[in-house]
Amino acid sequence: MNQLPPPTRVGRPQTAPTNEYDDGPFTFRPATKDGFTATVAIQGPSGSGKTWTGLCVASGLAEGQRFAVIDTERGAAALYVNDLDIAFDTLPMHRYDPRDLQKALAAAAQAGYPVVMVDSLSHFWKGTDGTLDQVDKAKSKYGGNKFAGWKDGTPLQNDMIEALMSYPGHVVVTMRSYTDWVLENGQPVNKGMRAEQRRGIEFEFGVAAEMDKSNRLRFIKSRCPAFRGLVLDQPVGARDIAKPYLDWLRDGAKETDPSIWVDAATAPEATADSLLALYREVEASSALAAPLLHPDTGKPISLGDLIKERGTALKAATS
């Protein structure tokens, strides 16, 4: 009868050291509206007035300051600069890699624009080098399996949306839309208009509305009670949308200045402990993904990653 070999003792596998930034405590804090900014999405077919309305909303949110427009619509926004008598700067985009939108947002944040408008966000989904293109390119890594290509495409899309929602100022986006037909019992059924973006994208925004070719705007989602179920004919964006939204956000809240966090993260006197505390403060304000440009390399980086990078380096230097 064969005997089993004697047991061999092996050491327990070494676990990776705990990352103090990523494994912080779960701490509940009093709920406040401090630091919240407006995020507005306007979708509609060509000719519905979404660019015009978006510019009016952005201008109202900017309250007289210049704002930034990330333009994928061949200069459509700039055509209205004299008609609307508002001040904004544009950045024309011709490739729509989601990472390029992150870079553009970081540049806008670095320049201190209080509002950024993306006209339109649809291109970063289905335009040249957009998310769908990235998925199609990635499928070759997985034997031509396009479904597997989403392993690459989904993180790019998610990181882009996170950077957009974390912009240190107000955000307005437009999106193209189309009629969504589905088959039910073998018959085509009209399910209404759908944005040319990831399904459910409207739920990322504080306020989302759709426009038709009669310039009629209908709110389809709103955290602001003033807009729920509201329909506006030929809305005046600054008066009808921006002002009531700002009034609601500011009711009982104090505004925060994200540049204070950036200054603290790059301060010469910062320590590993102070940067860890700063990270927790930024984390509590849901601003870790705020896009900015690295002070040394000039490349896009999130505020959270900048704090973590410097804090980790300082701790290693003193250990």
C-alpha positions as CSV (number, residue, x, y, z in Angstrom):
1,M,0.0,0.0,0.0
2,N,1.5,3.3,-1.0
3,Q,2.0,5.8,1.8
4,L,1.4,9.5,1.4
5,P,4.5,11.6,1.6
6,P,5.0,13.4,4.8
7,P,3.4,16.9,5.0
8,T,5.5,19.8,4.1
9,R,5.2,23.0,6.1
10,V,5.0,26.2,4.0
11,G,4.8,29.7,5.2
12,R,1.6,31.6,5.0
13,P,1.2,33.7,1.9
14,Q,2.2,37.3,2.4
15,T,-0.7,39.7,2.1
16,A,-0.2,43.0,0.4
17,P,0.3,45.9,2.9
18,T,-2.8,47.8,3.7
19,N,-3.2,51.0,1.7
20,E,-4.1,53.6,4.3
21,Y,-5.7,55.8,1.6
22,D,-7.9,53.2,0.1
23,D,-8.8,51.5,3.4
24,G,-10.0,54.4,5.4
25,P,-12.6,54.2,8.1
26,F,-16.3,54.4,7.4
27,T,-17.3,57.6,9.0
28,F,-20.8,59.1,9.0
29,R,-21.1,62.9,9.0
30,P,-24.0,65.3,9.3
31,A,-25.6,65.8,5.9
32,T,-25.2,69.2,4.2
33,K,-25.6,70.7,0.8
34,D,-22.2,72.4,1.1
35,G,-20.1,72.4,-2.0
36,F,-22.7,70.9,-4.4
37,T,-22.6,72.2,-7.9
38,A,-25.1,72.1,-10.8
39,T,-25.0,69.3,-13.3
40,V,-27.4,69.7,-16.2
41,A,-28.0,67.4,-19.2
42,I,-30.1,68.5,-22.2
43,Q,-30.8,66.0,-24.9
44,G,-32.7,66.3,-28.2
45,P,-32.7,65.7,-31.9
46,S,-30.9,68.1,-34.3
47,G,-32.7,71.4,-34.5
48,S,-34.3,71.2,-31.1
49,G,-32.3,74.1,-29.6
50,K,-30.2,72.2,-27.1
51,T,-27.0,74.0,-27.9
52,W,-28.7,77.4,-27.6
53,T,-30.4,76.5,-24.4
54,G,-27.3,74.9,-22.9
55,L,-25.3,78.0,-23.6
56,C,-28.0,80.1,-21.8
57,V,-28.0,77.8,-18.8
58,A,-24.2,77.8,-18.7
59,S,-24.2,81.6,-18.8
60,G,-26.7,81.8,-16.0
61,L,-24.7,79.5,-13.9
62,A,-21.5,81.4,-14.6
63,E,-23.2,84.6,-13.3
64,G,-21.3,87.0,-15.6
65,Q,-18.0,85.2,-15.7
66,R,-16.5,83.6,-18.8
67,F,-17.1,79.9,-19.1
68,A,-15.6,77.0,-21.2
69,V,-17.2,75.1,-24.0
70,I,-15.7,71.7,-25.1
71,D,-17.0,71.7,-28.7
72,T,-17.5,68.5,-30.7
73,E,-20.2,70.1,-33.0
74,R,-17.9,71.9,-35.5
75,G,-18.2,75.2,-33.8
76,A,-22.0,75.3,-33.4
77,A,-21.7,77.1,-30.0
78,A,-19.5,79.9,-31.4
79,L,-22.1,80.8,-34.0
80,Y,-24.4,82.1,-31.2
81,V,-21.8,84.3,-29.4
82,N,-23.2,87.6,-30.8
83,D,-26.9,86.5,-30.7
84,L,-26.7,85.7,-27.0
85,D,-24.3,88.4,-25.9
86,I,-22.4,86.1,-23.6
87,A,-18.7,85.4,-23.0
88,F,-17.2,82.0,-23.3
89,D,-14.1,80.3,-24.6
90,T,-14.2,77.2,-26.8
91,L,-12.0,74.1,-27.2
92,P,-12.7,72.3,-30.6
93,M,-12.4,68.5,-30.4
94,H,-12.0,66.3,-33.4
95,R,-11.2,62.9,-31.7
96,Y,-13.4,61.7,-28.9
97,D,-11.4,59.3,-26.8
98,P,-13.0,59.5,-23.3
99,R,-9.5,60.2,-21.9
100,D,-9.3,63.3,-24.1
101,L,-12.4,64.6,-22.4
102,Q,-10.7,64.1,-19.0
103,K,-7.7,66.1,-20.3
104,A,-10.0,68.9,-21.5
105,L,-11.8,69.0,-18.2
106,A,-8.4,69.1,-16.3
107,A,-7.3,72.0,-18.5
108,A,-10.6,73.9,-17.8
109,A,-10.2,73.3,-14.1
110,Q,-6.6,74.5,-14.2
111,A,-7.8,77.7,-16.0
112,G,-10.4,78.3,-13.3
113,Y,-13.6,78.3,-15.4
114,P,-16.6,78.3,-13.1
115,V,-18.7,76.4,-15.6
116,V,-17.8,73.9,-18.3
117,M,-20.2,72.9,-21.1
118,V,-19.7,69.8,-23.3
119,D,-21.5,70.2,-26.7
120,S,-22.0,67.3,-27.2
121,L,-21.3,64.4,-24.9
122,S,-22.7,61.9,-27.5
123,H,-19.5,62.1,-29.5
124,F,-17.5,60.6,-26.7
125,W,-19.8,57.6,-26.9
126,K,-20.1,56.9,-30.6
127,G,-17.8,59.3,-32.4
128,T,-14.3,58.6,-33.6
129,D,-12.2,57.0,-30.8
130,G,-15.3,57.2,-28.5
131,T,-16.2,54.5,-26.1
132,L,-17.8,52.3,-28.7
133,D,-14.7,52.6,-30.9
134,Q,-12.5,51.7,-27.9
135,V,-14.6,48.5,-27.3
136,D,-14.3,47.6,-31.0
137,K,-10.5,48.1,-31.0
138,A,-10.1,46.1,-27.8
139,K,-11.9,43.0,-29.0
140,S,-8.8,41.9,-30.9
141,K,-7.2,41.3,-27.5
142,Y,-9.9,38.8,-26.7
143,G,-10.1,36.8,-29.9
144,G,-12.5,39.1,-31.7
145,N,-15.0,38.9,-28.8
146,K,-16.7,42.3,-28.8
147,F,-18.5,41.6,-25.5
148,A,-15.1,41.0,-23.9
149,G,-13.9,44.3,-25.3
150,W,-16.1,46.1,-22.7
151,K,-13.4,45.1,-20.1
152,D,-11.4,47.9,-21.6
153,G,-14.3,50.2,-22.7
154,T,-16.3,50.3,-19.4
155,P,-13.5,51.7,-17.2
156,L,-12.7,54.4,-19.8
157,Q,-16.4,55.4,-19.8
158,N,-16.7,55.3,-16.1
159,D,-13.6,57.3,-15.5
160,M,-14.8,59.9,-17.9
161,I,-18.2,60.3,-16.3
162,E,-16.6,60.4,-12.8
163,A,-14.2,63.2,-13.9
164,L,-17.2,65.1,-15.4
165,M,-19.3,64.8,-12.3
166,S,-16.3,65.8,-10.1
167,Y,-15.5,69.0,-12.1
168,P,-14.8,71.8,-9.6
169,G,-17.6,74.0,-10.9
170,H,-20.9,73.7,-12.7
171,V,-21.4,71.3,-15.6
172,V,-23.8,71.5,-18.6
173,V,-23.8,68.8,-21.4
174,T,-25.9,68.4,-24.5
175,M,-26.6,65.0,-26.0
176,R,-28.1,64.0,-29.4
177,S,-31.1,61.7,-29.1
178,Y,-33.1,59.4,-31.3
179,T,-36.5,57.6,-31.2
180,D,-36.1,54.3,-29.3
181,W,-38.0,51.5,-31.0
182,V,-38.3,48.0,-29.5
183,L,-40.0,44.9,-30.6
184,E,-42.8,43.7,-28.3
185,N,-44.8,40.6,-29.4
186,G,-43.3,41.0,-32.8
187,Q,-44.5,44.6,-33.2
188,P,-42.3,47.8,-33.1
189,V,-43.2,50.0,-30.1
190,N,-42.1,53.6,-29.7
191,K,-40.4,53.9,-26.3
192,G,-39.7,57.7,-26.6
193,M,-36.5,59.5,-27.1
194,R,-33.1,58.1,-26.0
195,A,-29.8,59.9,-25.6
196,E,-26.9,58.8,-27.8
197,Q,-24.9,57.8,-24.8
198,R,-24.7,55.0,-22.3
199,R,-28.2,53.8,-21.4
200,G,-29.3,55.6,-18.2
201,I,-26.7,58.4,-18.5
202,E,-29.3,61.0,-17.5
203,F,-29.4,59.6,-13.9
204,E,-25.9,60.8,-13.4
205,F,-27.0,64.4,-13.5
206,G,-28.7,66.6,-11.0
207,V,-31.1,67.8,-13.7
208,A,-31.9,66.2,-17.1
209,A,-34.3,67.4,-19.7
210,E,-35.2,66.6,-23.3
211,M,-36.2,69.0,-26.1
212,D,-38.2,68.5,-29.2
213,K,-38.1,70.3,-32.5
214,S,-40.7,72.8,-31.3
215,N,-38.1,74.0,-28.7
216,R,-40.3,72.5,-26.0
217,L,-38.3,71.3,-23.0
218,R,-39.5,68.6,-20.6
219,F,-37.6,67.6,-17.4
220,I,-37.2,63.9,-17.3
221,K,-35.2,63.8,-14.0
222,S,-34.5,66.4,-11.4
223,R,-33.2,66.4,-7.8
224,C,-34.3,70.1,-7.7
225,P,-38.0,70.1,-6.7
226,A,-38.8,73.1,-8.8
227,F,-38.4,71.2,-12.1
228,R,-40.2,68.0,-11.3
229,G,-42.8,67.3,-14.0
230,L,-42.2,70.8,-15.5
231,V,-42.6,71.5,-19.2
232,L,-41.3,74.8,-20.7
233,D,-42.0,76.2,-24.1
234,Q,-38.9,77.9,-25.6
235,P,-37.2,78.2,-22.2
236,V,-34.9,81.1,-21.2
237,G,-32.1,79.0,-19.8
238,A,-30.6,81.6,-17.4
239,R,-33.9,82.6,-15.9
240,D,-35.9,79.4,-16.1
241,I,-33.2,76.8,-15.3
242,A,-29.9,78.3,-13.9
243,K,-31.4,80.7,-11.4
244,P,-33.9,78.4,-9.6
245,Y,-31.3,75.6,-9.6
246,L,-28.6,77.9,-8.0
247,D,-31.2,79.2,-5.5
248,W,-32.0,75.7,-4.4
249,L,-28.4,74.6,-4.2
250,R,-27.4,77.6,-2.1
251,D,-30.4,77.4,0.3
252,G,-28.8,76.6,3.6
253,A,-25.5,75.7,2.1
254,K,-22.0,77.3,2.0
255,E,-19.9,77.2,-1.2
256,T,-16.5,75.5,-1.1
257,D,-13.4,76.5,-3.1
258,P,-11.7,73.4,-4.5
259,S,-8.5,75.4,-5.2
260,I,-7.9,75.4,-1.4
261,W,-7.6,71.6,-1.6
262,V,-5.1,71.9,-4.5
263,D,-3.0,74.5,-2.6
264,A,-3.0,72.2,0.5
265,A,-2.0,69.2,-1.6
266,T,1.0,71.0,-3.2
267,A,2.0,73.1,-0.1
268,P,5.8,72.8,0.7
269,E,5.0,72.4,4.4
270,A,2.6,69.5,3.8
271,T,3.3,66.3,5.7
272,A,2.3,62.7,5.2
273,D,-0.2,63.0,8.0
274,S,-1.7,66.3,6.8
275,L,-2.1,64.9,3.3
276,L,-3.9,61.8,4.6
277,A,-6.3,64.1,6.5
278,L,-6.8,66.2,3.4
279,Y,-7.6,63.0,1.4
280,R,-10.3,62.1,3.9
281,E,-11.7,65.7,3.7
282,V,-11.8,65.6,-0.1
283,E,-13.2,62.1,0.0
284,A,-16.1,63.2,2.3
285,S,-16.9,65.9,-0.3
286,S,-17.0,63.4,-3.1
287,A,-14.3,65.3,-4.9
288,L,-11.5,62.7,-5.2
289,A,-12.0,62.4,-9.0
290,A,-11.9,66.2,-9.6
291,P,-9.7,66.6,-12.7
292,L,-6.6,68.8,-12.7
293,L,-3.2,69.0,-14.3
294,H,-0.2,67.6,-12.4
295,P,1.9,70.5,-11.2
296,D,5.2,68.8,-12.2
297,T,4.3,66.8,-15.4
298,G,1.4,68.9,-16.7
299,K,-0.5,65.6,-17.4
300,P,-4.1,65.0,-16.2
301,I,-4.5,63.6,-12.8
302,S,-7.3,63.4,-10.3
303,L,-7.2,65.4,-7.1
304,G,-7.3,62.2,-5.0
305,D,-4.4,60.6,-6.9
306,L,-2.3,63.8,-6.6
307,I,-2.8,63.9,-2.8
308,K,-2.1,60.1,-2.5
309,E,1.0,60.4,-4.7
310,R,2.6,63.1,-2.7
311,G,1.5,61.7,0.7
312,T,2.9,58.3,-0.2
313,A,6.2,59.8,-1.4
314,L,6.6,61.9,1.8
315,K,5.9,58.9,4.0
316,A,8.5,56.8,2.1
317,A,11.1,59.6,2.5
318,T,10.7,59.7,6.3
319,S,10.5,56.0,6.9
